[in-house]
Every structure is written in structure tokens, then in C-alpha cells.
């Protein structure tokens, strides 16, 4: 998908999430400017209960003349493009459209429309829009307002550039020709005096759990972006690994989640906290969520957060594959059923040495490409890496062409160039030999597995899924989703 694909539509709406931040505003502004330059009728909107109130955002919109508007309803548009968010999320008011597109940099939290670009390892959505504009031959520095907006969006979403890892983020930071006096004014307008008082009171009234190293604080009703500022500051405390800052609003409870340890992904924790009563998600280190008060009931809110956090820590087991010693007395032996599936030799697509992101059902894995790496395509289109030696001992290559019949084409992402590449054109067919054996047990609690492939991100297993180890390599530990396990393995007693 390219921005120029949108030119086939005439009635276009650009939408950012409710309670937009600087990144959302900058991203929508960039796409809006591009489409208007092509003569298209465009509206840039956000929904929700509240107008933009935060001082720096009000100043940003005013000084850069950004045509963003708050709306409660919209007529059906021919094209709706959500930026810095995903259509259907809890923090995005649902407006109807004939076609929907998503441009975002957060972790994928649900089903996406056919038109989507999600680059979750970019520091900001502004960076993604910057790259999309460059692909259309647009120089963002031709308009200092646009360059300044994108730069500020990146700056605010990466903790003043402290959390930049991708070369594209660095390109935007270094190359944007900005109005530095405006950036200084924006930075010095981040909090009003009233918001400063709200932040101070929240920090004074925190609760801290010594065993699990988490902190919880309640803030008075405020712009949700202020919650992020408070939680960012709390996370700087040396003994705080995870924190939640929440605010009770008339229509629900807004929360900000932060984590600075790899064993707890903020996006996963936010989803856990809000499961069944709201929605949550975001980045590995920063996330947010919303709880519907009517679903929470009359529960003491502070006690609710503490109880759910304690349950999260107490029921979660962490496994590091390199250190794991499987207790086979607790596991049963299984063989893989004989069935057709696909495979790709990684170096048929990628140069050795690059890193690709493999999105498994249980979490993302970053895999360094070598000549002995294969990528398997399972019965539901799920993908997972395997070493050549294990592939050859577990599968028979066939001459039959591979036919993918799933709902979504399996893709991998080259992390440096941020290219989504479909595996289907490169895939060949193979059959499991039926000789591949594993030891496995059904999970009765949450398990986070740091596999031999990626020591920085975990595969998440939930109750009912299966923890598995290969019989020929007890350090090859992974999670198999319950439905897939039932279709691909059968009980075997040697």
C-alpha cells in the first residue's frame, strides 16, 4: 500500500485516536497535506468525549495551522484512514466507511483491514508517514510546518529521542528542517500549572509492591497524555520495573502502563489488565488501556489494579530456553501427524546477516538469517523458524507446488528496511515424516518462553495451550497454540 493508492478516492477522512497526542496529530497532518496537494477532498478528525486540551497540543495545532477537528458523528466516507491507531480499537471512535485503511506503528492488536501498513519497530507513526511521503517523492522540508510537526511527533513518542533504534527514526530526527523556536515553545508547554499539580498529587499518593517491583498511582481527571508523563517519571525510580497510572473519567477509567524489563511487555500487561472489561495495547515498553466502568462494577478501583497485578505476577512463569531443564516426568510424548505444509529456505529471500521478524501466534521473534535457517508455514498459516538439520529430519520435500489456503498470507518483516514480504511466492511443499517427536504438557497458567531464537522477546502461552520441547533438543522450548496442537500432534508412547 502506498499513499498514492488513496488518490482513487474522492471523499476521504483521516482519523487519529481519541485524545490524540503529538504523534497522531503530526501523522494525520502529513497524510492530509499530501492528499490536499493532489486536489482531494479531505477531513482530518478525531472522536471521543473531549476536545484537545493539553497545552502543548493546543499550541501545536494553532501555530502549525493543523486542520484537525473534533467530531461526534460523520457521514459514511468512501475512504477512512486511521493513523497512529488501528480501526476497531477501544480508543478509536468507530466511523463507517466504504473502505478502511490503517497506518500505525503500534503492536497489532486485532484483525486489520486489507489495506494496512503497521511498522511496530518504528519509534513513531510520524516516522512512518515521513517514509511514505518520501516514497511518493515528497520532500517534507519543502514545508517547515510539516517537518516541524513530524519531528515533534517523533520526539514526544520516543522520550525526547532517548528510545530511537531504527535508522528511519534517526533520518527524520537528523534531516528535518524545523522551526526550533516552536519546538522549544512546545517543550515548555507540556504541562499546565493545574496538570503539574495533578502529577504531583498522583506521585505522592502512589502504592508500591516490593516483591513484584510495581507501582500504581491514581491521577485526578486529566488529559490522558498527562498519565503518560506521570508513568514515565515513575518508571525512572530505581526499584520500579512496572507502573500503572490511572484516572477515573465520567465514561470510564483510562490507564497508562510502562515497563522497563523484558520479562513484562507493557502491551501484553495492558491487555491482561483490561481483558473482559475494556481494551489495552501499545508498545513493548509503553502501553495504555481503557476500562468500561459499567463492566467493572462497584469494585474498589485501586484494589482491583493491585489484585489483578498480583495475580498476573503470581500466575506467570518465565522460561529461558538456554537455562531450561525439562522435567519429562510431567510431560507426555507426542508425534507429529503426517500432513502437507509449506517451507521457505530463508536465504532464498534474504541475504545472510539480516534480521527478520517472524510473527508467530504466540508472539514476535527476531531471527538472524543464516544459510541453515528455514521458515515453516503451518496449517493455519502460522509461521515459525527451524534449523536445517531439524527440518531435514522432520520433513520430506515433495515436488508438489505449495498452495496457501488460509485467510491471511504469511509474511515476515525485514526489521532494518521495514519491508513486509509474503512467503507464499517462495514457498515449497513438504510433508511431516511423522517421526518428529516432542514432549509436551497442557498449560494451566500463563507461561512466557524466551526461545533459542530470540532472547529479548517472549512467546506467550495461556491456559489450554501447550508447552513443548523437541525430543532431540531439550533446549528447543516453545509454545503451541491449543487448536494447532490438537490438529498436528498425537499421543505416542515409546
N, C-alpha and C positions, 0 to 999 in steps of 0.2 A: 504494500500500500504506500502511495505517495500523496503528498498534498495536492498535486495536480489532478489526482483522481477525483477530488471533490468538485472540480470545475464542471462536471457533468450535471451538477445540481444547481438549482436557482434559489430556492428558499432554504437557507442554511442557518442552523442555530449552533453556536459554540457554547458549551455548558461546562462550568467548573463545579467543584463540590460545594455544598452548603458551607457557610462560614469560610470562605476562601482565604488562603494565605497568599503570600507574595509570589510563590512559585506558580500557583494556579492562575493567578491574575496575569502574570507575565506570559505564561504559556498560551493562554487563551488570546491574549493581546497579539502575540506573534502570528497565530493562525488567522485571526480576524483581519489583521493588516494585509496578509498575503492575499486572502480571498477578495477583500475590497479592492486591492490593486488590480485584480483581474475582472473587476466590474460586477462582482457577485453581491446579491442582497444578503447581508449577514447580521445576525444579532448575537451579542455576547452576553450571557446571562448566568445567574446563579439563583437557586431557590433557598428554601429553609425559612425559619421563623424570623431571622434577624438581618438587618442591614449591616454592611461592613462598618465596624465601629473602631477598630484598633487604629491608634493614631498614625502609625507609620503607613498603614494601608490606605487610610483616607488621604494622606499626603501623597502617596504614590499614585493613586488614581487621579487625583487632582492635577499634580504637577506634570505627569506624563500624558494627560488627556486620554486616559484609557476608557473606552466607551462601554464599560461593564454596567449591567443593570440588574436590579433585584426584581424577580417576578414570582407570582404565586401560581400563575397558570399560563399556558401557551397554546396556541392553535397547533395542530399537527404540522410538523415541518417535513420537507422532503428528505432532509439530512440533518441528523443531530450528532455532533461530535463532542464527546466528553473528554476533557483534558485534566490531567493530574488526578484522575479518578476512573472508576470503572462503572459502566451502566449497570444499575441494579443494586449497587452497594447501599448500605444503610445511611451513609452521609451524602447521598446524591438524590435529590428530588426527582421522581420519575416523570418525565415528559414523553409523550408519544411522538413517534416519528416513523416515516415510511422506511427509512434506513438509518442504522445507528453505527457509528464508528467510535473506537476507543484509542486514545493516545495517552500513555501513562508510563510511570516508572516505578510503581509500587509492585509488591508481590501480587501475583494473580490470586484473586480471592473467590472466583466463581467462573461460571461459563461466560465466555467472551463472544461478541458477535463476530461474524466472518471478517469484517474489516477491523483490524486491530494492530497496533504496534505497542508492545509493552516491553520496555528495557529496564528490568528491575535492578541492574547493577550500575545504573547512572545515578549520580548524586541528586539530580533534579529533573523535573519534566521540562524545565526551560532548556536544559542541555539537549534533550531530545528534539524539541521544536527548533532549536538552533541548527541541529544537524539536518532536520527535514527541510528547513529553508535553504541551507547550503546545497542540498541535493537538487533543489529547483533553480539554482543559480542566483539566489538572493543573498546579497551582502548585508548582514544585519547592521553593519556600521554605516550604511547609507542613511540611516535614520537614528540619530543618537538616542531618541526616546526609546526605541525598540531595544537597542544594545544595552541601555541602562536598565530597562525592565528585566531583560533576560539575565543580566549579570546579578542583579539584586535577588532575583528568584533563586539562582544557584547559591548565592551567598547565604541566604536565610535557610535554605534546606540542607546545607552542609555544615552548619555550625560555624559560620564565618570561614568557610573553606577548609576547616580542620578535618572534614570527613570526605575529602576528594580522593578517589582512587582511579578513576577511569581517565584515559587520555582526552576524551571528548570534553569532560568537565574542565580539565586543565586548559584545553584550547579556548573554551568560552571565557574562562577566567582571565587568561593572558591576552587574548586577541580583541576582546570587546572594547570599543572606543566609547567611554562612558562619560556622563556628567558627574564628576567626582564630588562636586559640591552638593548635588542632590543626594548621592549615596550617603554622604556624611549626615545630611538632614534626616534621611530615612532612619539611619542607625541611631541617631539621637532622639528619635520619636517613637522608639519601640514600646515604651510604656507610658501611660498617663500617670499622674500622681495617684489617682484612685486605684489603678491597676497595680502600682507599686505597693500600695497598702494591702491590696488583696494578696499579692505574692508574699509579702512579709508575714501576714497573719497565717497563711497556709503553711509556710515553712516553720513557724513557731509551733503550730499545732500538729506536727507530724507524729505518726506512730512508727516505731522501728522494731523489727523482729531480728533478734541477734542470731538465732540458729540459721535462718534462711537468708539473712542479709538483704531484706527488702524493707522498703519504707512506703507508707501510704499517707497521703495528705488530702484534706478537703479544702477547696477554694470556694469563696463566695461566687455567685453567678457573675460570669465574665465572658469576654470573647474567648472561644475555645483555643485560640492561638496562645493566649496567656498561660493556659495549662501546660503547653509545651515548654514555655520559658521556665516555669517553675520546676517541671520534671527534669529539664536539662541541668538546672542548678543542683537539684537534689542528687543527681547521679554523679556529681563531682565530689561528693563526700566519699572518703576513702573506704568506708565499710559498707557502702550501699552498692549492691550489684544490680538490683532491680527496683524500680519505683513506679507507683501509680499515683497520679494526681487527678482528682475528680471534682466535678461541680454539678450540683443539683439544679437543673433548669426547670421551668414550668412544664416542658413537654418530655422530659427525660433526664438521664444522667450522662454527661459527657465525660470521657476519661482519656488521659494521656498516659502511655506506657513507655518506659525506657528500660533498656538492658545494656550492660557493658561486658557481659560474659557470653561465650559462645554456646554454653550449655542451655541458655534460655534465649530463644528468639522472640523478640518483642511482638512480632506479628502473630506468632503462634499463641503466646500468652494472652494477647488481646482477644483472639478468637475464643480461647478457652474461657476467659472470664465472662464473656458476653454470650456464650453458647446457650441457645434456647430462650434468651431474654433480650436479644439485640443483635448487634453485629460489631465485628472488630477486625483489624488487619493493618498492614503497613509494611515497614522495613524490618530487617533483622534486628536493628538496634533501636528503632523508633517506630511507634505504632499508636493507634488511637482506637476508640470504640464508642459505642452508644448503647445505652440500656433503656428499654421502654419501662417506665415506672409502673404501668399497669400490670406488666408481666412479673415485675419484681415483687409486687405486693407491699405489705406493710413491714417487710423485713428491715431491721436496723441496717442502714446502708454501710456504715463503717465496719460493722461486724460482718456483713456479707462479704466485703472485699477481703477481710482478714481470713475468714473461713475458707473462701474459695482459693485464696493464695496458699494457705497451709495445706489444703487438700491437693493442690497442684504439685507442691514440692514433695509431699509425702507419698503420692501415688506414682511419681515419675522415677523411673530407673534409668540411669545413664550407662551405656556400654561403649567402651573404646575397643575397637576390633583388635588393635595391636596388643592389648593387655588382656583380652577376654579369655577366660578358661571355661569352656562349655562344660556343664555338668550333664553328661549324657544320660545319667540315670533319671533325669527329669524330662528327657526328650524322647521322642519316638522316631524311628527310621522310616523314611519315605522315599519312593522312587518317582521320577518324573514320568508322566504319561507320554506315549508316542503321539505327537501331533505336529502339524506344519506350523512354522513361524518364519520370520524374516531375520536377516542379519546383514550388517554392513561392516566391511573392514574399514576402520576409521581413516587410514591413510589413503583410501580411495577418494576421500572428500577433503581431508585436511592435511596440511603439512605437519610433519613431526615437530613437536615442541610447542604447538599452540595449545591453548586450554579451551575446552568446550564445556558448556553447561548442559547436563543431561537431566531433564525434568522427569523424575520418577513419580509414581503415585504417592510415595511416602516422603518426598522431599527432593530438593535440587542437589545434584552432585557435580562438582567441578572435576573434570578428568583431563589429565595431561595426555596428549596424543603421542603414541609410540607405535612402532611397526607391529607390536604384538597385541594391540587393542582392537577388539571387535565391539560392536553395539548391536544388541539383540532387540527385536521388535516382537512383543508378546501378543497374546490372543486378544487383548483389549486395546492394542496399540501402545501399551506401556513399553518403555524402553529402559535398558539397563546395560552397563558395560560388563565385559567379560574378557579375560585374558585368552590369548590364542591357544595356549596349552589346554585350558579348561574347555574352550569351545570345541576343539578337535576331539576331546574325549567324551563330550556330551552330545554332540550333534553330528548328523550325516548331511553333507552338502548334496543337494539334488540339482537336476538340470531343469526343473520346472521353474517357470517365471514366478516371481512373487506378486501376489495380488493383495492389496490392502483393502479391507472391507469395513474398517472402523468408522466412527463418526468424525474424528479429527486426525489429520495426518500427523504422524510422529515427527517431531522436529528437534534439532539440537541448536544451541546458540553458541556461536563463537564469541567468547567473552571480550576479546580485545576489539574486534571490529563490530560487535553487536549485530551480527547477521543471523537471522533465523533461517536455517537450512532444513528443508524437508529430506528425510531419509528415504522416502519411497522410490524416487527415481534411481537410487543407487542400490536398493535392497535386492538381495538374492534369497532363494528359498532353501530351507533346511528342515530336517526332521529330528526331533529329540530321539536319542537312541533308546531311551527307556532304561539306561544303565546309570544315569546320573542320580546319585543318592545324596540325601540331606538328612540332618537331624533337625527336628522342629518341635515346637510346642506352642499351643494357643496362648495368647497373651491374656492375662487377667488384669493388667494395669498398663498405664502408658509407659512406653519404652522409647528412648532416644538413642539411636545407634550411630556412632561415628565410624563409618566404614573404612576399609583399607584404601578406598578411592579418594576420600575427602575427609581430612581431619578437622575441618573448620565448620562444616555444616552437617546436621544430623538428619537421618531418616526417622520419621515419627511413626511409631506403631501404636495403635489404640486397642482397647479391649476387643477381642474377637479376631484380630489379625494374628499373624504367626511370626515368631522369631525363628530364624533358620540359620544353620551353619552347614557348609559343604562337608560331606564325609571325608573328602580328600584334602581338606584345608580348614581346620577348625578355627582359623582366624578370619576366614571369609564369612563374616557375620552380616546379616541383612534382615529386612522386614519384608514380608509378603502379605499383601492385602488379602483379606479373608476370601472374597469371591474368587480371586485369581488362584489362590492356593487350592480351593476345592475343585477347580477345573484342571489343574495342571499336575497335581501330585496325588499319589495313592499310598495307603499304608503298606509297609513292607517289613517283614521280619526276616532278618538274615539268618 
